[in-house]
Structure formats: C-alpha cells, structure tokens
C-alpha cells in the first residue's frame, strides 16, 4: 500500500516492510512515547534557560509540540548584527524571516526560530546563555 503513495522511488521496499512491521507490533507507539518524553525534556530545558538568561523585552512561545521555540527580540536589536554576534559565540538559529514565503507576511520585529530537538538539556542551556549574551550586548549598544 505504501508503494502506491510514493512517486520518488527513493525508499526501498524492504525498508518499508521493516517500518510497517515495526508499527504493526506496537513498537512505533512505544517509540513515540519515548521520543515525546525526550523532546519535552529538551523543550523544558530551553524554556527554563530562556527564563533564566534572557533580558526583559525578549518574548518567546511555549510550544505544546514540535521542535522549535519562537523568540522575539526588541526592535532595537539589528538582525544582521545579532546573527553575526551569536555565530561568533558559537550559536546559530534560523532567522524568522526565512520561515515566511515573503518578507511582507513576516510579523514586525526580529524573530528567531530556536531548535531544541538536537541538543542535550545542558547543551541547550549553554546555547541559550550565549545567545542571551549576544542579545544583551546589542541592547546595551543601542
């Protein structure tokens, strides 16, 4: 059944059979629960770190699911400078405007999409501390 849904022929029939069997035996449901707990822990680490390190005026979402937190910094923080300073401190993020089909549909302000799915809670805490340092430095310069 899965073969009829695929038109790019990139997934092997054997891999599809293995995935179907994995799901049929209930392993997929158990695995999803494990992943959900891991991602929730990472999300919580990011939210706690943002609360701890970010200066006043910075706001963020509290996602109920997914892999990202959206952060909004004050308009006085210049996006290009923030990206350069963050990168110099070893932190990268997805600029918010890259997530919109055109610049006109992007909300005003400097938005950052922060991923929490790939790092450990301690790595997330360190990254948020560094990003906060960049934001604080640019706020102080204005």
N, C-alpha and C positions, 0 to 999 in steps of 0.2 A: 504493500500500500504506500509506503514512503517513497518508493522509486517513482511513482506517478506524480508526486508533488515536487520532485527535484527536476530542474531542467538544466543544471550546470554540470551534471555528471561528475562532480568532484568528490563525492563521498562514496566510499566503496560499499558494495552490497554487504560484505562481511561485517564492516563496522556498523552498518545499520542494523543487522541482525543481532549483533552483540548489544547495541543500545536498546533494542526492543526487548531482548531477554532480560537485561538489567532492570528495565522499567517493569516488566511483567512480574518479576519475582518480588517486587516491593522495595528493591534496593534504591531506586530513584527517590522514592518518598522519604526514606531514611536519610539519604544523602542530602536532600534538600533541607531537611531539618538541621543537619549538621552545618551546612553552609549558612543557613539563616542565623544560627547562633553565632557563628564566626563573624559574619558581616555586621550583625547587631553590636557585637563587642567592639568592632573597629569603628562603627558609626558613633557609638557612645564615647569612645576614646577621642574622636575628633571633636564632638560637641563639648565634651569636658575641657579639652585643650583650648578650644576657641573661647570658652567662657573664662578660662584662666588667663590666657595671654593677650587676647585682642583688646585694643584700646576702645574707649567709648566712641560711639558713632559708627562702628562696624556692626553690621547685622548679618544674620545667616538663617537659612532654613533649618528645619528639624524634620528630615525626611522619615516617613513611615516605612519606606522601602527603597530599593535601588542601591546605587553605588556612589552617589555624589551628594555633597552639600554645596549649596549656592551661597556665596559670600558677596556682600556688597560693601564696598569701602566708600568713605565720604567723597564727594565730587572733587575736592581739592587734591586728591591723590591722582597724579597723572598716570594713566595706564601703562604707557611705554616705560616710564621710569620704574614703576612697581615691578614690571616683568623683569627688567634688567637687574634690579637690585635683588629680587627674590632668587633669580637664577645664580647670581654671584654668591648667594648664601647657600646654594645647593638645593633650592626648592623650585619646582616647576608646577604649573597648573594650566588649565585650559581657560584662555580668556573668554569671557561670556559672549562677546560679540561673535565669536567663531561658531557659536551654537545656534545662531539665528540665520534664516535664509537670506536676509538682507539687513543692512545696518539700520534701516528705518523701523523695523519691527522690534529691535532690541530696546529694552527699557533704558531710561537715562541712568547714568552713573557708571561706576566701574564694577563690573560683576566678574566673579571668578568661579569656575566650576572646580571644586576640590574633590578628588577621588580618594576614597578610603578603602577600597577593596583589595589593594595590592600590598599594603604595608601592615606591619605588626602594630599593635597599640602603642608600643614605645617609639617606633619609627614615626607614627602619626604625630605623637606628642612633640617629638623633636622638630618635625617639619612645620607644624603649626607655630611653635616657638620662633623658628627662623622667619617664617612668613610674617608673623606679628612684628618682629624686629624691623623688617623692611617697611611695613606699614607705618610703624611709629616714627622711623627715621624720615619718611616722606611727609608725614603730618607735621613733624617738628620743623621741616624746611619751608613750610607754607606760612 
